[in-house]
Each structure stands twice: as structure tokens, then as C-alpha cells.
């Protein structure tokens, strides 16, 4: 029996998961949790209240350059912008782009005592520090995605514009992103905008739609313990553990994942 038609989202995900570059991307993520945590730890140690993000912006600019992003620059508002080009498109292409952003500022005053501490419990790394989640997690995730795409030589259909934006919190009033959309020559080309903002696991309690979490028993990036804890915070959520599977579920167990998704859709 054919579970999904060839042109469904599920079949496209399966096809993507089979690509060598995607395997390399997952492998980079799997092999570098400590590197990502180190970035997050260093980031939160740099004060960045609204209108005071300069030092943190300089740090992220250096990270963008080391990651291999192109055309790294800081705009008039203080946003740090880099580009992951689509290699099949000419440099002068004026077509659509996708934006990936994470805000650099934090709600904490510049004189806040930061005593960052990384703890490990049952294989899960956790950073305890002011601003570790909002938005240290978002910025670290943005850096990890940029590194992954470049390291794995992912063939992007559209250029990816990566932005560490300023002025999101409080009196900042989204001034960084407002500036980008009001002043950047790229603004009219944006086809989609992905925002990484680490609100913390507590926000899971506000989820009201049906949810199924599919977990790999041997997944070291998203350990079963953490996945089950998250599922427990979402009303009516189901956690499914695939025995022996690691992090790359769609590659390792595509049929079981698709059956779990089909079961979720039937329940929903």
C-alpha cells in the first residue's frame, strides 16, 4: 500500500532526507553540541540591552565571517547581516531570498551579573544564565544552521540572508527589523522570514493543537528524557520512541516516522 502520494510533503521530506548533503548536515549538528553550547555561553556573557548591543554585534560579525558567510556587514541600525548564496544563481541575481534572523539584545541591564554555568544531566546539556534562552538559544541556533549549511554544501534554491538583529526587546520596539524592511535593498525580495527566538520550554504549556513528538532512543541531540518532559508540558501530547534510532529519524526509520505521522493525522 502506498502511504503517501509522490508529491506530498511527506514524500518530499523523505527525498530530502536521503541526500548526502543532508546526512552531512545532520552529522555536523550531531557532532558539535559542545561547540554550539560554547557559542551560547560566550554570547550571554556579553551585555546587550536595547541600544547597547554593539559588543555582541561585533562578536556575531566575527562568527559570521569565520563560518564562511558572504558579504558580512553591519547596517545603520546595528544589525549584522551575512549571506549564504544559492550557488546555481549568478551573484547579480535579483530574485527572491529567504531571511533567517535572531535578535541579539536582551531584557537584562548592562550591569547584570552573568555567572553562566553549563550543567549536564542524563546526557542533556543546559546553560543556566540570564538570557540563555531569550535569546542566547536563538542566536546559537542561527549560527549552528549557518555552519551546517556551509559545511554540508547544501544546495539552496534561494539565497539565505542571515541577520543578527538589534532592538527587539522592550523599548527597542523591533527597531532592527523595522530598519531592515524600511531601508534594505533586500526587503522587497524577501519570500519568507524565519525567526529564531528562544522562549523556553515553558511556552509549551500554551500549545493547544494536537502534538506528537517522535523521538530516537539513542538520540544524543534531543534525548528521550528531554522529549518526554516536553511532551508532558503539552496538553494531550503523545511521545513515540523509536527503539535503536538516533537523531536522523527520517533517514534511519522513514517508514516508522511516516506511520507515526499518519497516526497523528488520523487522531487530529
Phi and psi in degrees as GROMACS dihedral restraints (atoms count N, CA, C in turn):
[ dihedral_restraints ]
;  ai    aj    ak    al  type     phi  dphi    fc
    3     4     5     6     1   -83.9    20    10
    4     5     6     7     1   118.5    20    10
    6     7     8     9     1   -74.7    20    10
    7     8     9    10     1   -40.9    20    10
    9    10    11    12     1  -136.1    20    10
   10    11    12    13     1   146.0    20    10
   12    13    14    15     1   -65.5    20    10
   13    14    15    16     1   158.2    20    10
   15    16    17    18     1   -61.0    20    10
   16    17    18    19     1   -30.7    20    10
   18    19    20    21     1   -99.1    20    10
   19    20    21    22     1    14.9    20    10
   21    22    23    24     1   -80.1    20    10
   22    23    24    25     1   165.6    20    10
   24    25    26    27     1   -60.6    20    10
   25    26    27    28     1   -36.5    20    10
   27    28    29    30     1   -64.0    20    10
   28    29    30    31     1   -42.7    20    10
   30    31    32    33     1   -69.0    20    10
   31    32    33    34     1   -32.9    20    10
   33    34    35    36     1   -68.5    20    10
   34    35    36    37     1   -39.5    20    10
   36    37    38    39     1   -62.0    20    10
   37    38    39    40     1   -42.9    20    10
   39    40    41    42     1   -60.6    20    10
   40    41    42    43     1   -42.7    20    10
   42    43    44    45     1   -64.9    20    10
   43    44    45    46     1   -41.6    20    10
   45    46    47    48     1   -64.4    20    10
   46    47    48    49     1   -41.6    20    10
   48    49    50    51     1   -64.8    20    10
   49    50    51    52     1   -20.8    20    10
   51    52    53    54     1   -83.5    20    10
   52    53    54    55     1    -8.9    20    10
   54    55    56    57     1   -76.3    20    10
   55    56    57    58     1   142.9    20    10
   57    58    59    60     1   -58.3    20    10
   58    59    60    61     1   -41.3    20    10
   60    61    62    63     1   -63.9    20    10
   61    62    63    64     1   -35.9    20    10
   63    64    65    66     1   -68.6    20    10
   64    65    66    67     1   -38.3    20    10
   66    67    68    69     1   -59.3    20    10
   67    68    69    70     1   -43.4    20    10
   69    70    71    72     1   -64.5    20    10
   70    71    72    73     1   -36.8    20    10
   72    73    74    75     1   -64.8    20    10
   73    74    75    76     1   -47.4    20    10
   75    76    77    78     1   -62.0    20    10
   76    77    78    79     1   -38.7    20    10
   78    79    80    81     1   -63.7    20    10
   79    80    81    82     1   -39.7    20    10
   81    82    83    84     1   -62.4    20    10
   82    83    84    85     1   -46.3    20    10
   84    85    86    87     1   -60.4    20    10
   85    86    87    88     1   -44.3    20    10
   87    88    89    90     1   -64.3    20    10
   88    89    90    91     1   -35.3    20    10
   90    91    92    93     1   -90.1    20    10
   91    92    93    94     1    -4.7    20    10
   93    94    95    96     1  -126.8    20    10
   94    95    96    97     1    33.9    20    10
   96    97    98    99     1   -62.9    20    10
   97    98    99   100     1   -35.1    20    10
   99   100   101   102     1   -68.3    20    10
  100   101   102   103     1   -39.1    20    10
  102   103   104   105     1   -61.5    20    10
  103   104   105   106     1   -45.9    20    10
  105   106   107   108     1   -63.4    20    10
  106   107   108   109     1   -41.4    20    10
  108   109   110   111     1   -65.5    20    10
  109   110   111   112     1   -36.7    20    10
  111   112   113   114     1   -63.0    20    10
  112   113   114   115     1   -42.2    20    10
  114   115   116   117     1   -59.2    20    10
  115   116   117   118     1   -46.7    20    10
  117   118   119   120     1   -62.5    20    10
  118   119   120   121     1   -40.9    20    10
  120   121   122   123     1   -64.4    20    10
  121   122   123   124     1   -44.7    20    10
  123   124   125   126     1   -66.9    20    10
  124   125   126   127     1   -37.7    20    10
  126   127   128   129     1   -62.7    20    10
  127   128   129   130     1   -49.3    20    10
  129   130   131   132     1   -68.3    20    10
  130   131   132   133     1   -16.7    20    10
  132   133   134   135     1   -77.3    20    10
  133   134   135   136     1   -10.0    20    10
  135   136   137   138     1   -99.2    20    10
  136   137   138   139     1   115.1    20    10
  138   139   140   141     1   -58.8    20    10
  139   140   141   142     1   140.7    20    10
  141   142   143   144     1  -154.4    20    10
  142   143   144   145     1    59.8    20    10
  144   145   146   147     1   -69.2    20    10
  145   146   147   148     1   161.8    20    10
  147   148   149   150     1   -52.4    20    10
  148   149   150   151     1   134.3    20    10
  150   151   152   153     1    72.3    20    10
  151   152   153   154     1     9.5    20    10
  153   154   155   156     1  -135.5    20    10
  154   155   156   157     1    37.2    20    10
  156   157   158   159     1   -94.3    20    10
  157   158   159   160     1     6.4    20    10
  159   160   161   162     1   -57.3    20    10
  160   161   162   163     1   -45.5    20    10
  162   163   164   165     1   -66.3    20    10
  163   164   165   166     1   -40.9    20    10
  165   166   167   168     1   -68.5    20    10
  166   167   168   169     1   -36.1    20    10
  168   169   170   171     1   -64.1    20    10
  169   170   171   172     1   -39.2    20    10
  171   172   173   174     1   -64.2    20    10
  172   173   174   175     1   -38.4    20    10
  174   175   176   177     1   -64.7    20    10
  175   176   177   178     1   -44.9    20    10
  177   178   179   180     1   -69.8    20    10
  178   179   180   181     1   -32.4    20    10
  180   181   182   183     1   -61.9    20    10
  181   182   183   184     1   -43.9    20    10
  183   184   185   186     1   -63.3    20    10
  184   185   186   187     1   -39.5    20    10
  186   187   188   189     1   -66.1    20    10
  187   188   189   190     1   -39.8    20    10
  189   190   191   192     1   -58.7    20    10
  190   191   192   193     1   -45.9    20    10
  192   193   194   195     1   -64.4    20    10
  193   194   195   196     1   -44.0    20    10
  195   196   197   198     1   -66.5    20    10
  196   197   198   199     1   -30.4    20    10
  198   199   200   201     1   -71.2    20    10
  199   200   201   202     1   -21.8    20    10
  201   202   203   204     1   102.8    20    10
  202   203   204   205     1    13.7    20    10
  204   205   206   207     1   -67.3    20    10
  205   206   207   208     1   150.4    20    10
  207   208   209   210     1   -94.5    20    10
  208   209   210   211     1   157.0    20    10
  210   211   212   213     1    53.0    20    10
  211   212   213   214     1    41.2    20    10
  213   214   215   216     1   -68.7    20    10
  214   215   216   217     1   128.6    20    10
  216   217   218   219     1  -153.6    20    10
  217   218   219   220     1   164.2    20    10
  219   220   221   222     1  -115.9    20    10
  220   221   222   223     1   124.3    20    10
  222   223   224   225     1   -84.1    20    10
  223   224   225   226     1  -175.6    20    10
  225   226   227   228     1   -63.5    20    10
  226   227   228   229     1   -24.6    20    10
  228   229   230   231     1   -87.5    20    10
  229   230   231   232     1   -16.2    20    10
  231   232   233   234     1   107.6    20    10
  232   233   234   235     1    -0.1    20    10
  234   235   236   237     1   -65.0    20    10
  235   236   237   238     1   140.0    20    10
  237   238   239   240     1  -101.3    20    10
  238   239   240   241     1   125.7    20    10
  240   241   242   243     1  -125.9    20    10
  241   242   243   244     1   135.3    20    10
  243   244   245   246     1  -138.0    20    10
  244   245   246   247     1   171.4    20    10
  246   247   248   249     1  -134.3    20    10
  247   248   249   250     1   134.3    20    10
  249   250   251   252     1  -107.2    20    10
  250   251   252   253     1   104.7    20    10
  252   253   254   255     1   -73.1    20    10
  253   254   255   256     1   158.0    20    10
  255   256   257   258     1   -89.6    20    10
  256   257   258   259     1   112.1    20    10
  258   259   260   261     1   -63.9    20    10
  259   260   261   262     1   -24.0    20    10
  261   262   263   264     1   -82.3    20    10
  262   263   264   265     1    -6.3    20    10
  264   265   266   267     1  -101.3    20    10
  265   266   267   268     1   145.0    20    10
  267   268   269   270     1   -66.4    20    10
  268   269   270   271     1   154.0    20    10
  270   271   272   273     1   -60.3    20    10
  271   272   273   274     1   -29.4    20    10
  273   274   275   276     1   -87.5    20    10
  274   275   276   277     1     9.8    20    10
  276   277   278   279     1   -56.0    20    10
  277   278   279   280     1   138.8    20    10
  279   280   281   282     1  -117.9    20    10
  280   281   282   283     1    22.4    20    10
  282   283   284   285     1   -82.0    20    10
  283   284   285   286     1  -170.0    20    10
  285   286   287   288     1   -66.6    20    10
  286   287   288   289     1   154.6    20    10
  288   289   290   291     1  -132.0    20    10
  289   290   291   292     1   162.2    20    10
  291   292   293   294     1  -112.8    20    10
  292   293   294   295     1   138.7    20    10
  294   295   296   297     1  -106.8    20    10
  295   296   297   298     1   135.0    20    10
  297   298   299   300     1  -120.7    20    10
  298   299   300   301     1   121.4    20    10
  300   301   302   303     1  -136.2    20    10
  301   302   303   304     1   156.5    20    10
  303   304   305   306     1  -148.2    20    10
  304   305   306   307     1   134.0    20    10
  306   307   308   309     1   -79.5    20    10
  307   308   309   310     1   141.4    20    10
  309   310   311   312     1   -87.0    20    10
  310   311   312   313     1   -25.6    20    10
  312   313   314   315     1   -80.7    20    10
  313   314   315   316     1   165.3    20    10
  315   316   317   318     1  -135.1    20    10
  316   317   318   319     1   163.1    20    10
  318   319   320   321     1   -79.6    20    10
  319   320   321   322     1   -10.0    20    10
  321   322   323   324     1   -85.8    20    10
  322   323   324   325     1   137.9    20    10
  324   325   326   327     1   -60.0    20    10
  325   326   327   328     1   159.9    20    10
  327   328   329   330     1   -61.8    20    10
  328   329   330   331     1   -27.8    20    10
  330   331   332   333     1   -91.7    20    10
  331   332   333   334     1    10.4    20    10
  333   334   335   336     1   -63.5    20    10
  334   335   336   337     1   132.1    20    10
  336   337   338   339     1   -71.0    20    10
  337   338   339   340     1   121.8    20    10
  339   340   341   342     1  -109.1    20    10
  340   341   342   343     1   114.1    20    10
  342   343   344   345     1  -122.9    20    10
  343   344   345   346     1    74.1    20    10
  345   346   347   348     1   -65.2    20    10
  346   347   348   349     1   136.0    20    10
  348   349   350   351     1  -140.3    20    10
  349   350   351   352     1   124.6    20    10
  351   352   353   354     1   -97.4    20    10
  352   353   354   355     1   123.6    20    10
  354   355   356   357     1  -118.2    20    10
  355   356   357   358     1   150.3    20    10
  357   358   359   360     1  -125.5    20    10
  358   359   360   361     1   125.5    20    10
  360   361   362   363     1  -133.6    20    10
  361   362   363   364     1   120.8    20    10
  363   364   365   366     1    52.7    20    10
  364   365   366   367     1    40.1    20    10
  366   367   368   369     1    84.7    20    10
  367   368   369   370     1    -2.5    20    10
  369   370   371   372     1   -98.8    20    10
  370   371   372   373     1   127.1    20    10
  372   373   374   375     1   -89.4    20    10
  373   374   375   376     1   137.3    20    10
  375   376   377   378     1  -139.0    20    10
  376   377   378   379     1   129.4    20    10
  378   379   380   381     1   -97.2    20    10
  379   380   381   382     1   124.7    20    10
  381   382   383   384     1  -109.9    20    10
  382   383   384   385     1   110.0    20    10
  384   385   386   387     1  -172.7    20    10
  385   386   387   388     1   152.2    20    10
  387   388   389   390     1   -58.9    20    10
  388   389   390   391     1   128.0    20    10
  390   391   392   393     1    82.2    20    10
  391   392   393   394     1     6.5    20    10
  393   394   395   396     1   -61.9    20    10
  394   395   396   397     1   -38.0    20    10
  396   397   398   399     1   -88.0    20    10
  397   398   399   400     1   -53.1    20    10
  399   400   401   402     1  -112.3    20    10
  400   401   402   403     1    91.0    20    10
  402   403   404   405     1  -135.7    20    10
  403   404   405   406     1    36.7    20    10
  405   406   407   408     1   -58.4    20    10
  406   407   408   409     1   -38.7    20    10
  408   409   410   411     1   -65.8    20    10
  409   410   411   412     1   -40.7    20    10
  411   412   413   414     1   -65.0    20    10
  412   413   414   415     1   -43.1    20    10
  414   415   416   417     1   -67.9    20    10
  415   416   417   418     1   -43.1    20    10
  417   418   419   420     1   -62.3    20    10
  418   419   420   421     1   -39.8    20    10
  420   421   422   423     1   -63.8    20    10
  421   422   423   424     1   -39.3    20    10
  423   424   425   426     1   -62.6    20    10
  424   425   426   427     1   -44.6    20    10
  426   427   428   429     1   -61.8    20    10
  427   428   429   430     1   -42.0    20    10
  429   430   431   432     1   -62.7    20    10
  430   431   432   433     1   -42.4    20    10
  432   433   434   435     1   -64.0    20    10
  433   434   435   436     1   -42.1    20    10
  435   436   437   438     1   -62.3    20    10
  436   437   438   439     1   -47.0    20    10
  438   439   440   441     1   -59.3    20    10
  439   440   441   442     1   -43.7    20    10
  441   442   443   444     1   -61.9    20    10
  442   443   444   445     1   -47.9    20    10
  444   445   446   447     1   -60.9    20    10
  445   446   447   448     1   -41.2    20    10
  447   448   449   450     1   -74.5    20    10
  448   449   450   451     1   -45.2    20    10
  450   451   452   453     1   -60.8    20    10
  451   452   453   454     1   -43.3    20    10
  453   454   455   456     1   -83.7    20    10
  454   455   456   457     1    -4.2    20    10
  456   457   458   459     1    55.5    20    10
  457   458   459   460     1    45.1    20    10
  459   460   461   462     1   -62.4    20    10
  460   461   462   463     1   133.2    20    10
  462   463   464   465     1   -85.7    20    10
  463   464   465   466     1    96.8    20    10
  465   466   467   468     1   -78.4    20    10
  466   467   468   469     1   136.4    20    10
  468   469   470   471     1   -73.8    20    10
  469   470   471   472     1   -25.3    20    10
  471   472   473   474     1  -135.8    20    10
  472   473   474   475     1   152.9    20    10
  474   475   476   477     1   -61.8    20    10
  475   476   477   478     1   146.6    20    10
  477   478   479   480     1  -109.5    20    10
  478   479   480   481     1   119.3    20    10
  480   481   482   483     1   -94.3    20    10
  481   482   483   484     1   119.8    20    10
  483   484   485   486     1  -106.3    20    10
  484   485   486   487     1   126.0    20    10
  486   487   488   489     1  -128.4    20    10
  487   488   489   490     1   124.2    20    10
  489   490   491   492     1   -95.0    20    10
  490   491   492   493     1    99.5    20    10
  492   493   494   495     1   -95.4    20    10
  493   494   495   496     1   148.5    20    10
  495   496   497   498     1   -98.1    20    10
  496   497   498   499     1   168.9    20    10
  498   499   500   501     1    63.1    20    10
  499   500   501   502     1    41.1    20    10
  501   502   503   504     1   -88.3    20    10
  502   503   504   505     1   -40.8    20    10
  504   505   506   507     1   -79.8    20    10
  505   506   507   508     1   150.8    20    10
  507   508   509   510     1    44.3    20    10
  508   509   510   511     1  -121.4    20    10
  510   511   512   513     1   -68.5    20    10
  511   512   513   514     1   -11.2    20    10
  513   514   515   516     1   -62.6    20    10
  514   515   516   517     1   -35.1    20    10
  516   517   518   519     1    52.6    20    10
  517   518   519   520     1    41.4    20    10
  519   520   521   522     1    61.8    20    10
  520   521   522   523     1    27.1    20    10
  522   523   524   525     1   -62.1    20    10
  523   524   525   526     1   -32.8    20    10
  525   526   527   528     1   -65.8    20    10
  526   527   528   529     1   -50.3    20    10
  528   529   530   531     1   -70.1    20    10
  529   530   531   532     1   -34.9    20    10
  531   532   533   534     1   -59.4    20    10
  532   533   534   535     1   -43.1    20    10
  534   535   536   537     1   -61.6    20    10
  535   536   537   538     1   -43.8    20    10
  537   538   539   540     1   -58.5    20    10
  538   539   540   541     1   -48.2    20    10
  540   541   542   543     1   -75.8    20    10
  541   542   543   544     1   -21.3    20    10
  543   544   545   546     1   -88.3    20    10
  544   545   546   547     1   -30.2    20    10
  546   547   548   549     1  -119.9    20    10
  547   548   549   550     1   -23.0    20    10
  549   550   551   552     1   -75.5    20    10
  550   551   552   553     1   142.3    20    10
  552   553   554   555     1   -70.4    20    10
  553   554   555   556     1   -13.9    20    10
  555   556   557   558     1   -83.4    20    10
  556   557   558   559     1   -16.8    20    10
  558   559   560   561     1   -55.4    20    10
  559   560   561   562     1   -42.9    20    10
  561   562   563   564     1   -72.5    20    10
  562   563   564   565     1    -9.5    20    10
  564   565   566   567     1   -99.5    20    10
  565   566   567   568     1    -3.7    20    10
  567   568   569   570     1   -71.1    20    10
  568   569   570   571     1   118.2    20    10
  570   571   572   573     1   -93.3    20    10
  571   572   573   574     1   -27.7    20    10
  573   574   575   576     1  -157.6    20    10
  574   575   576   577     1   150.1    20    10
  576   577   578   579     1  -133.6    20    10
  577   578   579   580     1   118.7    20    10
  579   580   581   582     1  -104.9    20    10
  580   581   582   583     1   125.4    20    10
  582   583   584   585     1  -111.4    20    10
  583   584   585   586     1   128.8    20    10
  585   586   587   588     1  -104.6    20    10
  586   587   588   589     1   113.0    20    10
  588   589   590   591     1  -137.0    20    10
  589   590   591   592     1   110.9    20    10
  591   592   593   594     1   -77.5    20    10
  592   593   594   595     1    91.3    20    10
  594   595   596   597     1   -80.9    20    10
  595   596   597   598     1   -11.6    20    10
  597   598   599   600     1    92.4    20    10
  598   599   600   601     1   156.7    20    10
  600   601   602   603     1   -65.5    20    10
  601   602   603   604     1   -22.0    20    10
  603   604   605   606     1   -60.3    20    10
  604   605   606   607     1   -26.0    20    10
  606   607   608   609     1   -66.5    20    10
  607   608   609   610     1   -16.9    20    10
  609   610   611   612     1   -60.5    20    10
  610   611   612   613     1   -26.7    20    10
  612   613   614   615     1   -66.3    20    10
  613   614   615   616     1   -16.3    20    10
  615   616   617   618     1   -92.0    20    10
  616   617   618   619     1    -4.0    20    10
  618   619   620   621     1   -71.8    20    10
  619   620   621   622     1   126.9    20    10
  621   622   623   624     1  -117.3    20    10
  622   623   624   625     1    -2.4    20    10
  624   625   626   627     1   -91.8    20    10
  625   626   627   628     1   159.3    20    10
  627   628   629   630     1   -59.3    20    10
  628   629   630   631     1   140.2    20    10
  630   631   632   633     1  -138.4    20    10
  631   632   633   634     1   138.0    20    10
  633   634   635   636     1  -129.4    20    10
  634   635   636   637     1   126.1    20    10
  636   637   638   639     1  -104.7    20    10
  637   638   639   640     1   122.2    20    10
  639   640   641   642     1  -104.4    20    10
  640   641   642   643     1   118.5    20    10
  642   643   644   645     1  -120.1    20    10
  643   644   645   646     1   146.4    20    10
  645   646   647   648     1   -94.8    20    10
  646   647   648   649     1   131.1    20    10
  648   649   650   651     1   -57.0    20    10
  649   650   651   652     1   -34.8    20    10
  651   652   653   654     1  -106.5    20    10
  652   653   654   655     1    19.0    20    10
  654   655   656   657     1   -72.0    20    10
  655   656   657   658     1   117.7    20    10
  657   658   659   660     1   -90.9    20    10
  658   659   660   661     1   -18.2    20    10
  660   661   662   663     1   -82.7    20    10
  661   662   663   664     1   -39.5    20    10
  663   664   665   666     1  -125.6    20    10
  664   665   666   667     1    78.4    20    10
  666   667   668   669     1   -59.7    20    10
  667   668   669   670     1   150.8    20    10
  669   670   671   672     1   -56.4    20    10
  670   671   672   673     1   -39.9    20    10
  672   673   674   675     1   -57.5    20    10
  673   674   675   676     1   -45.2    20    10
  675   676   677   678     1   -67.6    20    10
  676   677   678   679     1   -39.8    20    10
  678   679   680   681     1   -64.0    20    10
  679   680   681   682     1   -41.8    20    10
  681   682   683   684     1   -67.3    20    10
  682   683   684   685     1   -36.9    20    10
  684   685   686   687     1   -63.8    20    10
  685   686   687   688     1   -39.3    20    10
  687   688   689   690     1   -66.4    20    10
  688   689   690   691     1   -43.3    20    10
  690   691   692   693     1   -60.4    20    10
  691   692   693   694     1   -35.3    20    10
  693   694   695   696     1   -67.6    20    10
  694   695   696   697     1   -21.2    20    10
  696   697   698   699     1   -87.3    20    10
  697   698   699   700     1   -11.5    20    10
  699   700   701   702     1  -103.8    20    10
  700   701   702   703     1   121.6    20    10
  702   703   704   705     1   -58.5    20    10
  703   704   705   706     1   123.1    20    10
  705   706   707   708     1    75.3    20    10
  706   707   708   709     1     8.4    20    10
  708   709   710   711     1   -72.0    20    10
  709   710   711   712     1   151.9    20    10
  711   712   713   714     1  -116.3    20    10
  712   713   714   715     1   135.8    20    10
  714   715   716   717     1  -111.4    20    10
  715   716   717   718     1   124.6    20    10
  717   718   719   720     1  -114.4    20    10
  718   719   720   721     1   124.1    20    10
  720   721   722   723     1  -106.3    20    10
  721   722   723   724     1   124.5    20    10
  723   724   725   726     1   -93.2    20    10
  724   725   726   727     1   112.6    20    10
  726   727   728   729     1   -58.4    20    10
  727   728   729   730     1   133.3    20    10
  729   730   731   732     1    78.7    20    10
  730   731   732   733     1    -7.7    20    10
  732   733   734   735     1   -83.0    20    10
  733   734   735   736     1   151.3    20    10
  735   736   737   738     1  -100.7    20    10
  736   737   738   739     1  -139.5    20    10
  738   739   740   741     1   -85.0    20    10
  739   740   741   742     1   -28.8    20    10
  741   742   743   744     1   -90.9    20    10
  742   743   744   745     1    68.2    20    10
  744   745   746   747     1   -61.6    20    10
  745   746   747   748     1   -41.7    20    10
  747   748   749   750     1   -69.1    20    10
  748   749   750   751     1   -21.0    20    10
  750   751   752   753     1   -88.3    20    10
  751   752   753   754     1   -43.5    20    10
  753   754   755   756     1   -77.0    20    10
  754   755   756   757     1   -41.9    20    10
  756   757   758   759     1  -136.4    20    10
  757   758   759   760     1    57.5    20    10
  759   760   761   762     1   -59.5    20    10
  760   761   762   763     1   -39.6    20    10
  762   763   764   765     1   -65.9    20    10
  763   764   765   766     1   -41.3    20    10
  765   766   767   768     1   -68.2    20    10
  766   767   768   769     1   -37.7    20    10
  768   769   770   771     1   -64.7    20    10
  769   770   771   772     1   -44.9    20    10
  771   772   773   774     1   -65.2    20    10
  772   773   774   775     1   -36.5    20    10
  774   775   776   777     1   -65.3    20    10
  775   776   777   778     1   -39.1    20    10
  777   778   779   780     1   -65.1    20    10
  778   779   780   781     1   -40.0    20    10
  780   781   782   783     1   -66.7    20    10
  781   782   783   784     1   -39.0    20    10
  783   784   785   786     1   -64.4    20    10
  784   785   786   787     1   -39.5    20    10
  786   787   788   789     1   -65.6    20    10
  787   788   789   790     1   -40.7    20    10
  789   790   791   792     1   -61.2    20    10
  790   791   792   793     1   -45.7    20    10
  792   793   794   795     1   -62.3    20    10
  793   794   795   796     1   -37.7    20    10
  795   796   797   798     1   -66.2    20    10
  796   797   798   799     1   -37.8    20    10
  798   799   800   801     1   -71.2    20    10
  799   800   801   802     1   -29.9    20    10
